[in-house]
Amino acid sequence: MNTYFDNASTSYPKPREVASQMAHYLTEEGGTYGRAAYDRVRKATLQVEQCRDSLAAVMGVKEPEKISFTSNATTGLNALLLGLLSKQTVIRVSPMEHNAVMRPLWHLHQTKGIRIETLPSLADGTIDLEALYKLSAGDGELFVINHLSNVNGVIQPLPEICRLAVSRGWQIMLDAAQSLGEIPVDASGWDIDYIAFTGHKGLLGPTGTGGFYCKEPSQLQPTLFGGTGSLSDSYEMPAELPDRFQAGTPNVAGIVGLRAALQNRPVACHSKSNMLDCIKAISQLPGIRVHGAIHPEQQGELFSVTHEKLSPADLSQRLFDRHGIETRSGLHCAPLAHRTLGTFQAGTVRIALSPYHTPADLDYLIKAITDAATY
């Protein structure tokens, strides 16, 4: 029985090839990235570039060199938000943003006076497209959008938003930390300007992996400086990609593991209808309220619950103590999302599925919540 339902924090289990290929690299191959010409380095460098190519395919990016590796989505978002060269005075965010966005923006607000505005939304945090059409066009105006909420699993209507953005001169920065690997992302087709991602969630890779994509690198100032293995005679960061944004030795072992995850993604053991049936069953339990998308087609593989009497912390602890169900309670580093949903300050109990969950696992989850919610 798979009782781990905290995949929005980090995915578990991973494909077996992730650990085996990381171990093989560490024990049999070694070698750094792009720093010499002998065989170990060539092989390590090849594997890193193969991972970059695979990520480009997943993201719909036509120029893989525009993808830079970082240690996670947070580092990628910081690199993007703090490195922008445009002279924006207002940055608009979706109402479901994570602190990986809000804290860098708050820093920019305090140090540079940038104003943060929240985009109009419906009750579940979906951006209100009708209200969005009423916003005036603004060349270079930046929208930061959480593609898949880490609180209630709502999927933002990115194709529609991006079509409008192109016509209005808006730039789109996509936080794909939760979505990449689970739902389609098409950077080129949607004409997205920036994407930040992590490797350890929907992509099923190891922690310490992630990165960002920048459509127009000339619009971005490096925020990390150091050795790249190229143009070592200069104190300036190289103009060539991806070196411009990749100072220091990357996490080669982790990237090898991410490459393995991308090449060995499992077939999901449950269907979307299985997931929606599970959510419906839980929503009908006495005392339980489900926090998810209004429209089923916008529901990702995670949702939250609250209880009319039990605190989220108590409900989560009951699930673990009585049934071994592992969840996360609280604000999930996303206070803006909880304010939007009306669940601030106590938060919720978050339930996040993985491709490895079977219908039997979901039935067990329903029975566990039924028992834990009995007051």
VONUTOR-207147 format. One record per residue (C-alpha): residue in one letter; x, y, z. Coordinates in steps of 0.001 Angstrom, whole numbers, padded with zeros to 6 digits, always signed. Layout:
<nodes>
AXYZ
...
</nodes>
This chain:
<nodes>
M+000000+000000+000000
N+001392+003415-000994
T+000539+005761+001881
Y+002787+008654+000819
F+000576+011587-000239
D+003085+014440+000090
N+004289+014476-003525
A+003808+018243-003786
S+006719+018567-001343
T+008845+015998-003145
S+007905+012961-005203
Y+008289+009447-003843
P+008990+006872-005036
K+011219+007729-007983
P+011828+005499-011004
R+014438+002898-009997
E+016769+004119-012726
V+017194+007453-010920
A+019133+005938-008021
S+020937+003321-010102
Q+022260+005807-012671
M+023255+008321-009995
A+025117+005568-008137
H+026830+004456-011350
Y+027960+008003-012051
L+029305+008415-008518
T+031043+005046-008273
E+032078+004290-011855
E+032180+007487-013907
G+032773+010713-012000
G+033923+013667-014020
T+032807+017269-013904
Y+030890+019300-016477
G+032636+021138-019291
R+035971+021684-017557
A+038353+019438-019545
A+038566+017169-022604
Y+039290+013727-021182
D+036715+010924-021368
R+035153+011251-017903
V+034434+014925-018448
R+033144+014344-021976
K+030737+011672-020716
A+029519+013784-017803
T+029054+016781-020081
L+027155+014669-022611
Q+024738+013443-019934
V+024093+016984-018713
E+023366+018149-022253
Q+021111+015142-022891
C+019138+016108-019801
R+018894+019683-021062
D+017608+018407-024422
S+015012+016199-022695
L+013834+019133-020592
A+013515+021246-023718
A+011246+018600-025222
V+009074+018499-022085
M+008794+022300-021986
G+008332+022875-025707
V+011587+024868-025898
K+013203+024976-029345
E+016617+026202-028158
P+017827+023994-025271
E+020786+026289-024547
K+018278+028810-023189
I+017608+026417-020282
S+019958+026958-017331
F+020379+024510-014469
T+019963+025613-010863
S+019406+023724-007617
N+015581+024093-007640
A+012692+026260-008839
T+013225+028781-006033
T+016757+029503-007224
G+015462+029763-010778
L+012727+032221-009803
N+015225+034338-007878
A+017560+034369-010879
L+014705+035521-013118
L+013015+038050-010850
L+016212+039627-009512
G+017979+039513-012869
L+015405+041275-015030
L+016760+044330-016810
S+013383+045859-017720
K+012245+048954-015868
Q+008966+047633-014536
T+007196+049522-011779
V+004371+046977-011398
I+004501+043186-011389
R+001199+041341-011396
V+000946+037890-009833
S-001621+035132-009832
P-003549+034816-006556
M-002008+031380-005885
E+001679+032307-005752
H+004227+030528-003582
N+006730+032383-001402
A+009407+031430-003941
V+007813+034254-005948
M+006431+036497-003228
R+009587+036828-001149
P+011845+037923-004047
L+009097+040322-005118
W+008795+041663-001593
H+012541+042260-001654
L+012152+044183-004933
H+009280+046134-003418
Q+011392+047150-000434
T+014599+047887-002333
K+013355+049212-005680
G+009784+050297-004981
I+008227+047808-007377
R+004498+047506-006796
I+002952+044033-006530
E-000627+043585-007733
T-002747+040439-007682
L-004548+039416-010848
P-008351+039103-010642
S-009565+035614-009841
L-012484+033307-009199
A-013154+031677-005832
D-010772+028758-006465
G-007894+031036-007464
T-008332+030624-011227
I-007403+033831-013022
D-010605+035532-014175
L-010229+035720-017949
E-013137+038134-018393
A-011591+040557-015911
L-008187+040044-017515
Y-009562+041249-020855
K-010459+044533-019177
L-006875+045290-018162
S-005152+047847-020345
A-002315+046806-022605
G+001163+047598-021354
D+004360+046912-023239
G+006689+044746-021186
E+004332+044425-018230
L+005172+041226-016365
F+002691+038627-015114
V+003966+035861-012805
I+001685+032830-012888
N+001701+029677-010794
H+000708+027069-013372
L-000495+024438-010894
S-001294+025528-007358
N+000567+023698-004618
V-002417+024257-002294
N-005604+023251-004127
G-004267+021911-007433
V-006032+024414-009677
I-004512+024585-013169
Q-004414+028062-014665
P-005711+028417-018267
L-002276+029222-019696
P-003035+028939-023433
E-005798+031534-023151
I-003772+033810-020886
C-000751+033632-023187
R-002785+034399-026304
L-004075+037529-024613
A-000605+038415-023329
V+000889+038287-026826
S-001794+040631-028143
R-001353+043070-025234
G+002441+043148-025005
W+002529+041442-021618
Q+005347+039153-020558
I+004601+035822-018865
M+006790+034211-016219
L+005605+030702-015437
D+006214+028963-012127
A+006091+025338-013290
A+007402+023815-010058
Q+004291+021682-009588
S+003124+021334-013177
L+006143+020255-015214
G+005957+016530-015778
E+002282+016341-014884
I+000541+018623-017376
P+001629+019950-020787
V+003834+023030-021039
D+004525+024576-024450
A+006970+027465-024136
S+007253+028082-027872
G+003624+027462-028774
W+002361+029651-025939
D+005154+032223-026432
I+006173+032188-022763
D+008990+034520-021782
Y+010288+032787-018652
I+009815+029417-016937
A+011166+028188-013603
F+011026+024485-012763
T+012247+021908-010298
G+013316+018324-010907
H+012141+016636-007727
K+008350+016959-007990
G+006345+016115-011100
L+009476+015190-013063
L+010237+012485-010426
G+013917+013401-010283
P+016202+013964-007294
T+016247+016992-005028
G+018837+019654-005776
T+017878+019862-009455
G+015919+022479-011371
G+016422+025506-013523
F+014923+028221-015653
Y+014214+029120-019281
C+014579+032624-020685
K+013280+033357-024181
E+015342+036550-024579
P+018522+036148-022505
S+019580+039730-023292
Q+016752+040840-021000
L+018329+039045-018032
Q+021326+040043-015947
P+023269+037192-014307
T+022854+037074-010541
L+025486+034375-009985
F+029083+034963-011002
G+032081+032641-011181
G+033838+029997-013203
T+032147+028441-016205
G+035026+026615-017884
S+034826+029092-020764
L+036473+032486-021446
S+038574+032029-018322
D+040817+034953-019300
S+037999+037431-018628
Y+036415+038715-015398
E+033159+039191-017290
M+030590+036425-017429
P+030486+034848-020927
A+027776+035936-023314
E+027401+032378-024615
L+024560+030197-023373
P+024090+028373-021118
D+027398+029489-019535
R+026143+033034-018908
F+023796+031837-016178
Q+025623+028725-014950
A+028569+029750-012778
G+030210+027040-010692
T+030159+023269-010922
P+026592+021986-011433
N+025028+019087-009561
V+026125+016529-012142
A+025011+013526-010061
G+021565+015068-009615
I+021272+015984-013289
V+022209+012418-014228
G+019359+011292-011966
L+016964+013796-013519
R+017938+012561-016965
A+017108+009018-015834
A+013721+010174-014536
L+012914+011887-017825
Q+013864+008763-019772
N+011998+006297-017532
R+008746+007966-016584
P+006202+005379-015379
V+002733+004879-016792
A+000246+006251-014262
C-001384+003583-012115
H-004614+005562-011779
S-006731+007644-014134
K-007959+011194-013772
S-011467+009850-013227
N-010106+007722-010357
M-008676+010881-008816
L-011875+012897-009316
D-013963+010069-007861
C-011668+010069-004831
I-012073+013831-004373
K-015845+013540-004701
A-016020+010762-002119
I-013920+012753+000350
S-016007+015892-000209
Q-019115+013964+000900
L-017649+012969+004275
P-019230+014642+007325
G-017250+017596+008618
I-014806+017618+005684
R-014417+020408+003154
V-012376+019859+000000
H-010425+022763-001496
G-009895+022132-005192
A-010705+023495-008632
I-014261+024539-009410
H-014089+022851-012801
P-012852+019222-012850
E-010853+019752-016047
Q-008724+022298-014138
Q-007953+019934-011252
G-004367+018790-010908
E-003119+015784-008949
L-003363+017481-005563
F-006026+019054-003373
S-006542+020156+000208
V-009032+019394+002956
T-010130+021045+006180
H-012284+019756+009040
E-015043+021666+010797
K-013573+020913+014254
L-010086+019439+013904
S-007167+021709+013043
P-005198+020794+009910
A-002268+019774+012114
D-004456+017464+014202
L-006145+015910+011172
S-002816+015307+009456
Q-001395+013735+012618
R-004418+011449+012976
L-004018+010272+009405
F-000417+009353+010087
D-000831+007866+013560
R-003851+005731+012697
H-003218+004829+009057
G+000349+005766+008105
I-000931+008387+005633
E+001761+011028+005039
T+000468+014519+004250
R+001520+018099+004858
S-000548+020510+006927
G-000333+024278+007305
L+000259+027070+004803
H+002553+025179+002385
C+004782+028279+001963
A+001902+029923+000069
P+000111+032441+002337
L-001223+034392-000659
A-002961+031250-001943
H-004494+030563+001458
R-005702+034151+001752
T-007328+033724-001665
L-009068+030508-000572
G-010055+031797+002878
T-007935+029192+004685
F-005409+031604+006159
Q-004086+031357+008939
A-004559+027715+009946
G-004060+026374+006436
T-005168+022972+005178
V-004178+019328+004940
R-002720+018799+001480
I-003063+015506-000379
A-000784+015136-003403
L-000842+012035-005610
S+001868+010468-007729
P+001722+008257-010842
Y+002423+005289-008559
H-000850+005542-006630
T-003369+002838-007556
P-007167+002937-007212
A-006719+000707-004146
D-004430+003345-002592
L-007097+005990-003190
D-009761+003782-001592
Y-007498+003369+001436
L-007069+007161+001600
I-010855+007645+001635
K-011263+005133+004467
A-008416+006729+006426
I-009903+010226+006170
T-013330+008841+007075
D-011871+007438+010276
A-009574+010358+011106
A-012390+012882+010606
T-014641+011148+013097
Y-014717+013450+016067
</nodes>
